[in-house]
């Protein structure tokens, strides 16, 4: 696992050398994390259905407080709401 992580970090650093530390980037195993280059995070590599909404409608950018975050566009919010409504209908008690 450690060798895989080291390989991932090495590949990541090779492919984004031109980014500035204050820029926002999409990272994580499933491209689910919006973070500054200087504060890169590694996810736990689980797929969640809502990641599809972020892939299709998400924009990774700094919010009004200057922190990198997913912009809550109307399309993203609608996609997430539909997904949660579908999940609520499929819950078995």
Phi and psi in degrees as GROMACS dihedral restraints (atoms count N, CA, C in turn):
[ dihedral_restraints ]
;  ai    aj    ak    al  type     phi  dphi    fc
    3     4     5     6     1   -63.4    20    10
    4     5     6     7     1   -39.9    20    10
    6     7     8     9     1   -64.8    20    10
    7     8     9    10     1   -38.2    20    10
    9    10    11    12     1   -63.9    20    10
   10    11    12    13     1   -42.2    20    10
   12    13    14    15     1   -65.3    20    10
   13    14    15    16     1   -43.0    20    10
   15    16    17    18     1   -62.2    20    10
   16    17    18    19     1   -40.2    20    10
   18    19    20    21     1   -64.3    20    10
   19    20    21    22     1   -43.2    20    10
   21    22    23    24     1   -60.4    20    10
   22    23    24    25     1   -47.9    20    10
   24    25    26    27     1   -63.4    20    10
   25    26    27    28     1   -42.4    20    10
   27    28    29    30     1   -61.8    20    10
   28    29    30    31     1   -46.7    20    10
   30    31    32    33     1   -62.5    20    10
   31    32    33    34     1   -41.5    20    10
   33    34    35    36     1   -62.0    20    10
   34    35    36    37     1   -44.9    20    10
   36    37    38    39     1   -67.5    20    10
   37    38    39    40     1   -30.7    20    10
   39    40    41    42     1   -69.9    20    10
   40    41    42    43     1   -39.6    20    10
   42    43    44    45     1   -86.5    20    10
   43    44    45    46     1   -11.7    20    10
   45    46    47    48     1  -128.0    20    10
   46    47    48    49     1    39.5    20    10
   48    49    50    51     1   -67.4    20    10
   49    50    51    52     1   -20.4    20    10
   51    52    53    54     1   -85.7    20    10
   52    53    54    55     1    -6.9    20    10
   54    55    56    57     1   -75.1    20    10
   55    56    57    58     1   143.8    20    10
   57    58    59    60     1   -86.2    20    10
   58    59    60    61     1   153.1    20    10
   60    61    62    63     1   -59.3    20    10
   61    62    63    64     1   -28.5    20    10
   63    64    65    66     1   -90.0    20    10
   64    65    66    67     1    -1.4    20    10
   66    67    68    69     1   -77.8    20    10
   67    68    69    70     1   150.8    20    10
   69    70    71    72     1   -88.9    20    10
   70    71    72    73     1   140.1    20    10
   72    73    74    75     1  -135.2    20    10
   73    74    75    76     1   155.8    20    10
   75    76    77    78     1   -96.8    20    10
   76    77    78    79     1   126.4    20    10
   78    79    80    81     1  -140.5    20    10
   79    80    81    82     1  -174.1    20    10
   81    82    83    84     1    98.8    20    10
   82    83    84    85     1   159.3    20    10
   84    85    86    87     1   -55.9    20    10
   85    86    87    88     1   -37.0    20    10
   87    88    89    90     1  -109.7    20    10
   88    89    90    91     1    18.3    20    10
   90    91    92    93     1    56.6    20    10
   91    92    93    94     1    42.9    20    10
   93    94    95    96     1  -104.0    20    10
   94    95    96    97     1    -4.9    20    10
   96    97    98    99     1  -109.0    20    10
   97    98    99   100     1   131.0    20    10
   99   100   101   102     1  -107.6    20    10
  100   101   102   103     1   117.0    20    10
  102   103   104   105     1  -149.4    20    10
  103   104   105   106     1   161.1    20    10
  105   106   107   108     1   -75.5    20    10
  106   107   108   109     1   148.5    20    10
  108   109   110   111     1   -56.7    20    10
  109   110   111   112     1   -38.4    20    10
  111   112   113   114     1   -69.2    20    10
  112   113   114   115     1   -17.3    20    10
  114   115   116   117     1  -126.3    20    10
  115   116   117   118     1    50.2    20    10
  117   118   119   120     1   -63.0    20    10
  118   119   120   121     1   140.7    20    10
  120   121   122   123     1  -119.4    20    10
  121   122   123   124     1   150.3    20    10
  123   124   125   126     1  -115.1    20    10
  124   125   126   127     1   126.7    20    10
  126   127   128   129     1   -78.0    20    10
  127   128   129   130     1  -177.6    20    10
  129   130   131   132     1   -95.0    20    10
  130   131   132   133     1     9.5    20    10
  132   133   134   135     1    62.3    20    10
  133   134   135   136     1    40.8    20    10
  135   136   137   138     1  -108.7    20    10
  136   137   138   139     1   143.3    20    10
  138   139   140   141     1   -94.0    20    10
  139   140   141   142     1   132.5    20    10
  141   142   143   144     1  -121.0    20    10
  142   143   144   145     1   141.3    20    10
  144   145   146   147     1   -55.7    20    10
  145   146   147   148     1   -32.7    20    10
  147   148   149   150     1   -66.6    20    10
  148   149   150   151     1   -17.4    20    10
  150   151   152   153     1   -61.0    20    10
  151   152   153   154     1   -30.1    20    10
  153   154   155   156     1   -62.0    20    10
  154   155   156   157     1   -36.9    20    10
  156   157   158   159     1   -65.6    20    10
  157   158   159   160     1   -43.3    20    10
  159   160   161   162     1   -65.2    20    10
  160   161   162   163     1   -38.2    20    10
  162   163   164   165     1   -63.3    20    10
  163   164   165   166     1   -41.3    20    10
  165   166   167   168     1   -82.9    20    10
  166   167   168   169     1   -39.2    20    10
  168   169   170   171     1  -121.3    20    10
  169   170   171   172     1    -5.7    20    10
  171   172   173   174     1   -78.1    20    10
  172   173   174   175     1   146.6    20    10
  174   175   176   177     1  -129.0    20    10
  175   176   177   178     1   121.5    20    10
  177   178   179   180     1   -91.5    20    10
  178   179   180   181     1   114.2    20    10
  180   181   182   183     1  -157.7    20    10
  181   182   183   184     1   169.0    20    10
  183   184   185   186     1   -73.5    20    10
  184   185   186   187     1   137.7    20    10
  186   187   188   189     1   -86.0    20    10
  187   188   189   190     1  -172.6    20    10
  189   190   191   192     1   -64.9    20    10
  190   191   192   193     1   -21.1    20    10
  192   193   194   195     1   -91.5    20    10
  193   194   195   196     1     1.4    20    10
  195   196   197   198     1    86.9    20    10
  196   197   198   199     1    12.1    20    10
  198   199   200   201     1  -103.1    20    10
  199   200   201   202     1   135.9    20    10
  201   202   203   204     1   -65.5    20    10
  202   203   204   205     1   130.9    20    10
  204   205   206   207     1  -160.4    20    10
  205   206   207   208     1   164.4    20    10
  207   208   209   210     1   -75.0    20    10
  208   209   210   211     1   125.4    20    10
  210   211   212   213     1   -71.1    20    10
  211   212   213   214     1   127.4    20    10
  213   214   215   216     1   -83.8    20    10
  214   215   216   217     1    75.3    20    10
  216   217   218   219     1   -71.3    20    10
  217   218   219   220     1   157.5    20    10
  219   220   221   222     1   -56.7    20    10
  220   221   222   223     1   -37.2    20    10
  222   223   224   225     1   -66.9    20    10
  223   224   225   226     1   -40.6    20    10
  225   226   227   228     1   -65.8    20    10
  226   227   228   229     1   -45.7    20    10
  228   229   230   231     1   -61.2    20    10
  229   230   231   232     1   -43.8    20    10
  231   232   233   234     1   -62.6    20    10
  232   233   234   235     1   -43.8    20    10
  234   235   236   237     1   -61.0    20    10
  235   236   237   238     1   -45.4    20    10
  237   238   239   240     1   -65.0    20    10
  238   239   240   241     1   -39.6    20    10
  240   241   242   243     1   -64.0    20    10
  241   242   243   244     1   -44.1    20    10
  243   244   245   246     1   -61.6    20    10
  244   245   246   247     1   -41.8    20    10
  246   247   248   249     1   -61.6    20    10
  247   248   249   250     1   -45.3    20    10
  249   250   251   252     1   -68.5    20    10
  250   251   252   253     1   -32.8    20    10
  252   253   254   255     1   -66.3    20    10
  253   254   255   256     1   -40.8    20    10
  255   256   257   258     1   -64.7    20    10
  256   257   258   259     1   -41.1    20    10
  258   259   260   261     1   -64.2    20    10
  259   260   261   262     1   -38.6    20    10
  261   262   263   264     1   -64.7    20    10
  262   263   264   265     1   -33.7    20    10
  264   265   266   267     1   -74.3    20    10
  265   266   267   268     1   -22.9    20    10
  267   268   269   270     1   -97.6    20    10
  268   269   270   271     1     0.6    20    10
  270   271   272   273     1   -70.4    20    10
  271   272   273   274     1   129.4    20    10
  273   274   275   276     1  -106.7    20    10
  274   275   276   277     1   128.9    20    10
